[in-house]
Amino acid sequence: MLIEFRVKNFRSLRDEQVLSMVASSDKSLLDTHAADTGLKAVPHLLRSAAVYGANASGKSNLIKALQYMRGVVVESAALQPGQTFDRLQPFKLDATSVSQPTEFEVTFILSGVRYQYGFAMNSQRIVSEQLLVFKAFKPQRWFERHFDAISGKDVYEFGPSLKGAKNLWEGATRANALFLAVAVQLNSEALRPVFEWFANRLVIFNEQSPLSPHFSVQMLKIEQQRKAICEFLRAADISISDIEVATKQAMVHTLNFDLATGKREDTTGEQAVDEVKFHHITDHGRAVFDLMDESSGTRNLLFLTGPILDILNKGQTLVVDELDTSLHTLLVQAIVRLFHQSLVNTGGAQLIFTTHDTSLLDAYGLFRRDQIWFVEKHPDQSSSLYPLLDFSPRKNEALERGYLQGRYGALPLLSSQTFGLRN
């Protein structure tokens, strides 16, 4: 489970921002909305968190930061020597930040062990990297790496708890690769859980990694999983009695264009194509619809249902930008409540999402006060992330009204002249 994510100097997140999933001392809804870790330092972790803020406030940048960190962990070992991180974007609106590295750090629990892993980087190289492991209350420093500008080399320090061919892994780690990723590629079993947390236990959906029908469609081909998806859709008041997937051979035309050479290649051939059919039953009859005959909301819910059921089963951490897109507020509530049901969420799965749906703030029993976060854009265009708890709200406080009245900030500043409004 995710404990904490820290980021500094990434896009609009100029100063260090911290998203914490550590539950406060509040005992309300603790049994359902938080998971018992068994660790004294972090006894309970939240199962969900919602992030609010105006358009262009930086909410999406928070998710992109975690996504970028994940990408560097998973992909850096495969980069070619000298290959740069072209997509890295530090805060560009002051000269100091542009010249400083971008910093990421994640703390999480896996199999009862707390890991704290982070690195700093610029577009050319990894500047520093470190891993702390808490197998007891006192941390073990497994490794630390930093770039020495005078010698032009990376300097490593290894703790006695990290076993394996450390000198081999160090020698194989290029400037643009993470030691963690290279060591795992070279069969470090001790470091593998850290790498696999990023690769297999962190799932992110946003504009850069949009929902795809493929995962849910593959689940529909398995009887038990198909029944679970259909049951969830029926519970969402969608009149679907069954979903059928038929795989057929079809002629598919493919166009490939090589940007480097300008060469265009057209190919046509037979490929296996999945056809999804929705069986509807109402009081007035039956009907079968193709996938594109369904509403965008139904399609989005289907594409999301498969991954959510799988994530709940595996105990993964799901991060979604704008969860409420094309979904009714009651459906969003139903999804959040799934993560709060201990009988369904048996593996410690977590849901972190951004939203503009303010009605969720006052939905009965949906959130504890420590599950609400805000992102605000400042006049200098930097973004700040902060929790609702900073305002010490009362337990019965009308959060939606307070937010819309500006009590917690993170609202758009609308010009009455521009929008033709009158007082």
Secondary structure, DSSP 4 states (H G I P E B T S, - for coil): -EEEEEEESBTTB-S-EEEE-B--S--TTHHHHEEE-S-SSS-EEESEEEEEE-TTSSHHHHHHHHHHHHHHHHHGGGSPTT---TT-----SSHHHHTSPEEEEEEEEETTEEEEEEEEE-SS-EEEEEEEEESSSS-EEEEEEEEETTTTEEEEEE-TT--S-HHHHHHH--TTS-HHHHHHHTT-TTTHHHHHHHHHSEEEESSSS---HHHHHHHHTSHHHHHHHHHHHHHTT--EEEEEEEEEEEEEEEEEE-TTT--EEEEEEEEEEEEEEEEEEETTEEEEEEGGGS-HHHHHHHHHHHHHHHHHHHT-EEEESSTTTT--HHHHHHHHHHHH-TTT--S--EEEEE---GGGGGSTTT--GGGEEEEEE-TTS-EEEEEGGGG---TT--HHHHHHTTTT-------TTTTT---
